[in-house]
Amino acid sequence: MNLFWVVGENSGDRHAAHLIRELKKAAPEWTHAGMGGAAMLEAGCEIVADLSETSLMGLTEVVRHLPRLMKLQDRLVDEVQRRNITLVVLVDFPDFNLMLGKKLRKQFGLSKKLFYYVSPQVWAWRKGRAKGIAELVDAMAVLFPFEQDLYKKYGLETVFTGHPLVGEVKASAPVSELRKKFNLGKHEEAVAILPGSRNQEVERHFHHQLNAIRELRNTVEVPVKALVARASTVNREVLEREIGDMKNVDIVEGDTYDALAVSYAALVKSGTSTIEAALLGTPFVVLYRTSDLTYAAAKMLVRGVKYIAMVNVLAGREVVRERLQSEARGDILAGDLLAIWSGRKRKDVIASLQEVSGMLGEPGGTTRLAAWMVERFGEKR
């Protein structure tokens, strides 16, 4: 079996790498190549295109680079043919991957199996896509149990084995040791900043997150250190330029979970990081900014969904505060942090995050998914 992976985002890179490692145990004879990042490379996948080639944000950016993205898709189709690929694994990144899936079907018909890992958020965006996806791919693995019901009426084989981050997202040491690791003073507290995994996201979010820290420092009595989690796909210079001469701000590389675990609170860009923060039990505020055009288009497309943060979607209520567009600015974010800094509100948020974490299944979900894939797509079948 020759597998070809298509990943366009940092979170998908991590999910795919985890699954590749488990598949190497379950089916060591299977080969792995595709588009991805550093995590997949480390897991033993041959990278033929780097995910940085798709590092775009928002409708206007995607439209401007559409010819280049289409050429990239054609390159990937050529690789699938050249390598005699048996199974293509499309990981999240729906606008790119669903278009690629159609090209693969046009080129190869049903001779190549298409497996979608991490369902597009059809429950929020364009629910009509569920039928098209069901007709396009052979099977789907979802991260949240309620997503299975969305595809049942269309007859798509859908599996939920537990969220892959359950049991994987954890601190490397007790908080007392982490405080030493991050050089936190006796009465000092940390706030984790997760600005995003793309340079464009960082440029939209990071300035406001730092302003929130400045505002918070003027309000609380204890010293506050900012721990900025840098994704491997973000240029360090972009962060350093914004930090400038601001004091007590550390850029953290490769230690996001520890930075979240040691922090008293966090400012988190909407996305997978919200699940990571929830699993670590760190109270946080969600923010997201994009272009006005993209936001206007999103408001027209989203129907019947109150929240963007998955923890709030799962809970069915506002567990963590969400700030979008112009509301995602320093003074407002600082006020939201202050609201969960102490007292009953803080305890309620932590308890609710534990509740949401319990909805994500048991540890070992990726191991179970790998076993399912071997059974479903193995040559014996």
Buried (B, 14 or more C-beta within 10 A) or exposed (E): BBBBBBBBBBBBBBBBBBBBBBBBEBBEEBBBBBBBBBBBBEBEBBBBBBBEBBBBBBBBBBEEBEEEBBEBBEBBBEBBEEBEBBBBBBBBBBBBBBBBBEBBBEBBEEEBBBBBBBBBBBBBBBBEBBBBBBEBBBBBBBBBBEBBEBBEEEEBEBBBBBBBBBBBBEBEEEEEEBBEEBEBEEEBBBBBBBBBBBBBBBBBBBBBBBBBBBBBBEEBEEBBBBBBBBBBBBEEEBBEEBBEEEEBBEBBEEBBBBBBBBBBBBBBBBBBBBBBBBBBBBBBBBBBBBBEEBBEBBEEEBEEEEBBBBBBBBBEEBBBBBBBBEBBBBEBBBBBBBBBBEEEEBEEBBEBBEBBBEBBBEBBBBBBBBBBBBEBBEEEE
